[in-house]
């Protein structure tokens, strides 16, 4: 098996890059001379990529299946985070697809290749431009006896060694000589190494179920030429079959491929926004309801043991130590909810744990930890467990940032809680409204309660709706039960908790067409 790799476009660095930033890399997979496991035909291989996590192999993704093919060139690419400071082991496993199989182990195993990410030949991709193409065909050659053709396109770029490498394969359009393919987007650096005058070869095939796809024709072009397709102006290319061209004197083409639209834009990454000046505004919300137990007793989740810690403190430190790197002034509001406060002992669901409502900020995560420990003796745990007030509190500030129409601030609310939400309808409504703002919510569940409601809010399984049926514009909630990480390093908890945040930040600013405040120079 042969592997080629390219890094996605967030590999730039400046002196202010936080230590936790990583580079996204893209892996292209080809294979040759695979085992033939099928009796009546050849193998139908697909590749599965695993990476090693704490001694276990965890699946990262799968390619498409190459039907009846012992020398596949897969169109699906793998994307991996490259950490320079870590040894990252990868396992490429090849399987022959069994259409009746439901589990991976039920497919026929063809072989595997294990290596570290550092040894794979790499090309740094420092260009963050993307290209979106819309194509169609006209009067393509008829290849099927009982039908027309089932055409698809392949885009190849030429490497420094002169060899052509597959960059993208379109979908198959069934039974037509005049196909219209769906628009697709690829990194410009993947298509032409960022060189708009570099040759690109486009091949057109008629898809066959047995894997013996019929060649229709090809042409060569450049991004510069395709870019002429602007403002309803289309660019046409003769689709040429060289063998037919040699045989027939009056041969014109095997059809025409039309570039209907070609658009180049910047695909800004999380790093682009951070390096461009975006600040992550971090707020902590802490559950002080009675179900946590008396903080003076060891059975309480808020009991600070002789080592000076508990699950609340561990969660604050694990997550906060990562996020604080992305905020220059390191001043973070820390709020509590579900407790009675002196002197009148009224219940509050959004109070400053430093008891200074006009200035609830703590310096760094250590300041949050100190304010948390200091407030415990002065409050009475009560209830109920209401999330909506604290979500709405942060949303008010996010709404003010929204009015700037700049990618300047993004708000992250960390809620640490032990139990079931009492105001579910209000919380769902608050989250749906917050999904329209530059804001994300992280919920860490401590203790051993039933966290089914938290999983529901997470929105990974289905789109979250408010009690009136309004859908969240984005999935902005990440829930993690602390018990899954009790015996793991704190870095493991932070990695799981923050896994979705970079995507949520970039998704929000892209939806609003907001570039970084200070984009890096070309």
Secondary structure as the mmCIF struct_conf table of DSSP 4:
data_model
#
loop_
_struct_conf.conf_type_id
_struct_conf.id
_struct_conf.beg_label_comp_id
_struct_conf.beg_label_asym_id
_struct_conf.beg_label_seq_id
_struct_conf.end_label_comp_id
_struct_conf.end_label_asym_id
_struct_conf.end_label_seq_id
STRN STRN1 UNK A 2 UNK A 7
BEND BEND1 UNK A 9 UNK A 9
TURN_TY1_P TURN_TY1_P1 UNK A 15 UNK A 16
TURN_TY1_P TURN_TY1_P2 UNK A 19 UNK A 20
STRN STRN2 UNK A 23 UNK A 30
BEND BEND2 UNK A 33 UNK A 33
BEND BEND3 UNK A 39 UNK A 41
STRN STRN3 UNK A 44 UNK A 44
STRN STRN4 UNK A 45 UNK A 53
TURN_TY1_P TURN_TY1_P3 UNK A 54 UNK A 55
STRN STRN5 UNK A 56 UNK A 62
STRN STRN6 UNK A 66 UNK A 66
TURN_TY1_P TURN_TY1_P4 UNK A 67 UNK A 68
STRN STRN7 UNK A 69 UNK A 69
BEND BEND4 UNK A 70 UNK A 71
STRN STRN8 UNK A 73 UNK A 73
HELX_LH_PP_P HELX_LH_PP_P1 UNK A 76 UNK A 77
STRN STRN9 UNK A 78 UNK A 82
TURN_TY1_P TURN_TY1_P5 UNK A 84 UNK A 85
BEND BEND5 UNK A 86 UNK A 86
STRN STRN10 UNK A 89 UNK A 96
TURN_TY1_P TURN_TY1_P6 UNK A 99 UNK A 100
BEND BEND6 UNK A 103 UNK A 103
HELX_RH_3T_P HELX_RH_3T_P1 UNK A 104 UNK A 106
BEND BEND7 UNK A 107 UNK A 107
STRN STRN11 UNK A 108 UNK A 116
HELX_RH_3T_P HELX_RH_3T_P2 UNK A 117 UNK A 119
BEND BEND8 UNK A 120 UNK A 120
STRN STRN12 UNK A 122 UNK A 123
STRN STRN13 UNK A 129 UNK A 138
BEND BEND9 UNK A 139 UNK A 139
HELX_LH_PP_P HELX_LH_PP_P2 UNK A 140 UNK A 142
BEND BEND10 UNK A 145 UNK A 147
STRN STRN14 UNK A 151 UNK A 158
TURN_TY1_P TURN_TY1_P7 UNK A 160 UNK A 161
BEND BEND11 UNK A 162 UNK A 162
STRN STRN15 UNK A 164 UNK A 169
BEND BEND12 UNK A 175 UNK A 175
BEND BEND13 UNK A 177 UNK A 178
STRN STRN16 UNK A 180 UNK A 180
HELX_LH_PP_P HELX_LH_PP_P3 UNK A 181 UNK A 183
STRN STRN17 UNK A 184 UNK A 187
HELX_RH_AL_P HELX_RH_AL_P1 UNK A 188 UNK A 192
TURN_TY1_P TURN_TY1_P8 UNK A 193 UNK A 194
TURN_TY1_P TURN_TY1_P9 UNK A 196 UNK A 197
BEND BEND14 UNK A 198 UNK A 198
STRN STRN18 UNK A 200 UNK A 206
TURN_TY1_P TURN_TY1_P10 UNK A 209 UNK A 210
BEND BEND15 UNK A 211 UNK A 211
HELX_LH_PP_P HELX_LH_PP_P4 UNK A 213 UNK A 213
STRN STRN19 UNK A 214 UNK A 221
HELX_RH_AL_P HELX_RH_AL_P2 UNK A 223 UNK A 226
TURN_TY1_P TURN_TY1_P11 UNK A 227 UNK A 228
TURN_TY1_P TURN_TY1_P12 UNK A 231 UNK A 232
STRN STRN20 UNK A 235 UNK A 238
STRN STRN21 UNK A 240 UNK A 240
HELX_RH_AL_P HELX_RH_AL_P3 UNK A 242 UNK A 247
TURN_TY1_P TURN_TY1_P13 UNK A 249 UNK A 250
BEND BEND16 UNK A 254 UNK A 254
STRN STRN22 UNK A 256 UNK A 266
HELX_RH_AL_P HELX_RH_AL_P4 UNK A 270 UNK A 275
TURN_TY1_P TURN_TY1_P14 UNK A 276 UNK A 277
STRN STRN23 UNK A 279 UNK A 287
STRN STRN24 UNK A 289 UNK A 289
HELX_RH_3T_P HELX_RH_3T_P3 UNK A 290 UNK A 292
TURN_TY1_P TURN_TY1_P15 UNK A 295 UNK A 296
BEND BEND17 UNK A 297 UNK A 297
TURN_TY1_P TURN_TY1_P16 UNK A 298 UNK A 299
BEND BEND18 UNK A 300 UNK A 300
TURN_TY1_P TURN_TY1_P17 UNK A 301 UNK A 302
TURN_TY1_P TURN_TY1_P18 UNK A 306 UNK A 307
BEND BEND19 UNK A 308 UNK A 308
HELX_RH_AL_P HELX_RH_AL_P5 UNK A 311 UNK A 323
HELX_RH_3T_P HELX_RH_3T_P4 UNK A 324 UNK A 326
BEND BEND20 UNK A 328 UNK A 329
STRN STRN25 UNK A 331 UNK A 337
BEND BEND21 UNK A 338 UNK A 338
STRN STRN26 UNK A 339 UNK A 341
TURN_TY1_P TURN_TY1_P19 UNK A 342 UNK A 345
STRN STRN27 UNK A 346 UNK A 348
BEND BEND22 UNK A 349 UNK A 350
STRN STRN28 UNK A 351 UNK A 352
TURN_TY1_P TURN_TY1_P20 UNK A 353 UNK A 354
BEND BEND23 UNK A 355 UNK A 355
TURN_TY1_P TURN_TY1_P21 UNK A 357 UNK A 358
STRN STRN29 UNK A 361 UNK A 363
HELX_RH_AL_P HELX_RH_AL_P6 UNK A 364 UNK A 375
HELX_RH_3T_P HELX_RH_3T_P5 UNK A 376 UNK A 378
STRN STRN30 UNK A 379 UNK A 381
STRN STRN31 UNK A 382 UNK A 382
HELX_RH_AL_P HELX_RH_AL_P7 UNK A 388 UNK A 402
TURN_TY1_P TURN_TY1_P22 UNK A 403 UNK A 405
BEND BEND24 UNK A 406 UNK A 406
TURN_TY1_P TURN_TY1_P23 UNK A 407 UNK A 408
STRN STRN32 UNK A 409 UNK A 417
BEND BEND25 UNK A 419 UNK A 419
BEND BEND26 UNK A 422 UNK A 422
HELX_RH_AL_P HELX_RH_AL_P8 UNK A 424 UNK A 434
TURN_TY1_P TURN_TY1_P24 UNK A 435 UNK A 436
BEND BEND27 UNK A 437 UNK A 438
STRN STRN33 UNK A 439 UNK A 445
BEND BEND28 UNK A 447 UNK A 448
HELX_RH_AL_P HELX_RH_AL_P9 UNK A 452 UNK A 458
BEND BEND29 UNK A 460 UNK A 462
STRN STRN34 UNK A 465 UNK A 465
TURN_TY1_P TURN_TY1_P25 UNK A 467 UNK A 468
HELX_LH_PP_P HELX_LH_PP_P5 UNK A 470 UNK A 470
STRN STRN35 UNK A 471 UNK A 471
HELX_LH_PP_P HELX_LH_PP_P6 UNK A 472 UNK A 472
BEND BEND30 UNK A 473 UNK A 474
STRN STRN36 UNK A 477 UNK A 481
HELX_RH_3T_P HELX_RH_3T_P6 UNK A 482 UNK A 485
TURN_TY1_P TURN_TY1_P26 UNK A 486 UNK A 487
BEND BEND31 UNK A 488 UNK A 488
HELX_RH_AL_P HELX_RH_AL_P10 UNK A 490 UNK A 497
TURN_TY1_P TURN_TY1_P27 UNK A 498 UNK A 500
HELX_RH_AL_P HELX_RH_AL_P11 UNK A 501 UNK A 511
TURN_TY1_P TURN_TY1_P28 UNK A 512 UNK A 513
TURN_TY1_P TURN_TY1_P29 UNK A 517 UNK A 518
HELX_LH_PP_P HELX_LH_PP_P7 UNK A 519 UNK A 521
#
